[in-house]
Amino acid sequence: MYLLFIVLIVLASILMCFIVLVQNSKGGGLASSFASSNQIMGVRKTTDFIEKLTWGLAIFMVVVSIASSYVIPSVVEGSSVIMEQAVKEQKTNPLNAPAGFAAPQTEAPAAADSSANN
């Protein structure tokens, strides 16, 4: 269901981009070059239809976005992808030393100096 909402939002946004480009702006826009649509429905009816379609798509996108927030797949509390990845890296990283691990001890330099003096 969530995937269906996402697909609908993407399709509506692509359609919205085309509709906004076709709208009649102050400079005429792309709608001024469609002479055949002006002859069939008239200039005023064409702009009314495009404006209503733009508002309809905007409302549709808002409603579907809100509805998709309710059907987002739920995550079991305490398990997230980031935490699972961190635990996996902690187990496999050789630089993560256990709490009781101590670095190997080397001979103290003082002991080496006393043997050299004899």
Kinemage of the C-alpha trace (Angstrom):
@kinemage 1
@onewidth
@group {chain A} dominant
@subgroup {mainchain}
@vectorlist {calphas} color= white
{ca met a 1} P 0.000 0.000 0.000
{ca tyr a 2} L 2.851 2.325 0.894
{ca leu a 3} L 4.529 1.683 -2.449
{ca leu a 4} L 1.265 2.493 -4.255
{ca phe a 5} L 1.067 5.854 -2.476
{ca ile a 6} L 4.663 6.647 -3.382
{ca val a 7} L 4.029 5.835 -7.055
{ca leu a 8} L 0.893 8.011 -7.047
{ca ile a 9} L 2.792 10.934 -5.515
{ca val a 10} L 5.587 10.653 -8.093
{ca leu a 11} L 3.115 10.488 -10.999
{ca ala a 12} L 1.138 13.440 -9.645
{ca ser a 13} L 4.287 15.516 -9.216
{ca ile a 14} L 5.448 14.799 -12.779
{ca leu a 15} L 1.996 15.700 -14.097
{ca met a 16} L 2.048 18.840 -11.952
{ca cys a 17} L 5.331 19.917 -13.557
{ca phe a 18} L 3.841 19.629 -17.042
{ca ile a 19} L 0.637 21.420 -16.059
{ca val a 20} L 2.542 24.318 -14.499
{ca leu a 21} L 4.592 24.662 -17.685
{ca val a 22} L 1.436 24.780 -19.812
{ca gln a 23} L -0.274 27.421 -17.661
{ca asn a 24} L -0.715 30.875 -19.043
{ca ser a 25} L 1.738 33.114 -17.250
{ca lys a 26} L 2.064 36.898 -17.456
{ca gly a 27} L 4.253 36.466 -20.533
{ca gly a 28} L 1.861 34.098 -22.258
{ca gly a 29} L 3.505 30.786 -21.319
{ca leu a 30} L 3.195 27.650 -23.371
{ca ala a 31} L -0.605 27.858 -23.364
{ca ser a 32} L -0.488 30.783 -25.791
{ca ser a 33} L 1.003 28.589 -28.513
{ca phe a 34} L -1.824 26.035 -28.382
{ca ala a 35} L -4.102 27.635 -30.946
{ca ser a 36} L -6.280 24.564 -31.412
{ca ser a 37} L -7.262 24.427 -27.730
{ca asn a 38} L -8.140 28.119 -27.831
{ca gln a 39} L -10.476 27.512 -30.775
{ca ile a 40} L -12.233 24.562 -29.169
{ca met a 41} L -12.842 25.725 -25.596
{ca gly a 42} L -11.861 29.364 -25.708
{ca val a 43} L -9.020 31.049 -23.886
{ca arg a 44} L -10.848 31.636 -20.595
{ca lys a 45} L -12.187 28.076 -20.297
{ca thr a 46} L -8.752 26.613 -20.986
{ca thr a 47} L -7.082 28.618 -18.233
{ca asp a 48} L -9.918 27.807 -15.790
{ca phe a 49} L -9.540 24.092 -16.487
{ca ile a 50} L -5.751 24.182 -16.117
{ca glu a 51} L -5.995 26.185 -12.888
{ca lys a 52} L -8.560 23.791 -11.413
{ca leu a 53} L -6.429 20.833 -12.465
{ca thr a 54} L -3.393 22.388 -10.759
{ca trp a 55} L -5.300 22.914 -7.517
{ca gly a 56} L -6.770 19.425 -7.741
{ca leu a 57} L -3.343 17.850 -8.167
{ca ala a 58} L -1.932 19.897 -5.289
{ca ile a 59} L -4.751 18.786 -2.981
{ca phe a 60} L -4.363 15.181 -4.184
{ca met a 61} L -0.643 15.246 -3.408
{ca val a 62} L -1.236 16.611 0.100
{ca val a 63} L -3.939 14.037 0.870
{ca val a 64} L -1.885 11.113 -0.446
{ca ser a 65} L 1.190 12.338 1.451
{ca ile a 66} L -0.764 12.437 4.711
{ca ala a 67} L -2.323 9.036 4.004
{ca ser a 68} L 1.083 7.530 3.238
{ca ser a 69} L 2.381 8.672 6.622
{ca tyr a 70} L -0.206 6.414 8.263
{ca val a 71} L 0.755 3.313 6.265
{ca ile a 72} L 4.539 3.595 6.578
{ca pro a 73} L 5.905 0.157 7.445
{ca ser a 74} L 6.475 0.144 11.182
{ca val a 75} L 9.840 -0.687 12.671
{ca val a 76} L 10.036 -2.861 15.774
{ca glu a 77} L 11.234 -0.692 18.637
{ca gly a 78} L 14.866 -1.136 19.455
{ca ser a 79} L 15.900 -2.363 16.041
{ca ser a 80} L 16.925 0.078 13.404
{ca val a 81} L 19.121 -0.375 10.400
{ca ile a 82} L 21.763 1.940 11.827
{ca met a 83} L 21.929 0.084 15.149
{ca glu a 84} L 22.120 -3.321 13.433
{ca gln a 85} L 24.978 -2.086 11.238
{ca ala a 86} L 26.818 -0.642 14.260
{ca val a 87} L 26.522 -3.913 16.201
{ca lys a 88} L 27.729 -5.897 13.182
{ca glu a 89} L 30.737 -3.616 12.716
{ca gln a 90} L 31.550 -3.757 16.415
{ca lys a 91} L 31.639 -7.562 16.313
{ca thr a 92} L 33.783 -7.773 13.169
{ca asn a 93} L 36.161 -4.849 13.727
{ca pro a 94} L 39.528 -6.205 14.978
{ca leu a 95} L 40.423 -2.834 16.501
{ca asn a 96} L 37.565 -3.078 18.985
{ca ala a 97} L 39.284 -4.759 21.922
{ca pro a 98} L 37.319 -6.459 24.702
{ca ala a 99} L 37.261 -4.757 28.098
{ca gly a 100} L 39.852 -7.100 29.707
{ca phe a 101} L 42.281 -6.945 26.806
{ca ala a 102} L 45.648 -5.342 27.474
{ca ala a 103} L 48.311 -4.463 24.950
{ca pro a 104} L 51.374 -6.750 25.004
{ca gln a 105} L 54.049 -5.510 27.365
{ca thr a 106} L 57.571 -4.900 26.096
{ca glu a 107} L 60.672 -4.891 28.225
{ca ala a 108} L 61.147 -1.757 30.201
{ca pro a 109} L 63.954 0.431 28.848
{ca ala a 110} L 65.447 0.704 32.349
{ca ala a 111} L 66.028 -3.046 32.498
{ca ala a 112} L 67.842 -2.930 29.160
{ca asp a 113} L 70.074 -0.055 30.387
{ca ser a 114} L 71.106 -1.873 33.595
{ca ser a 115} L 72.217 -4.947 31.655
{ca ala a 116} L 74.279 -2.787 29.304
{ca asn a 117} L 76.151 -1.177 32.235
{ca asn a 118} L 77.466 -4.545 33.550
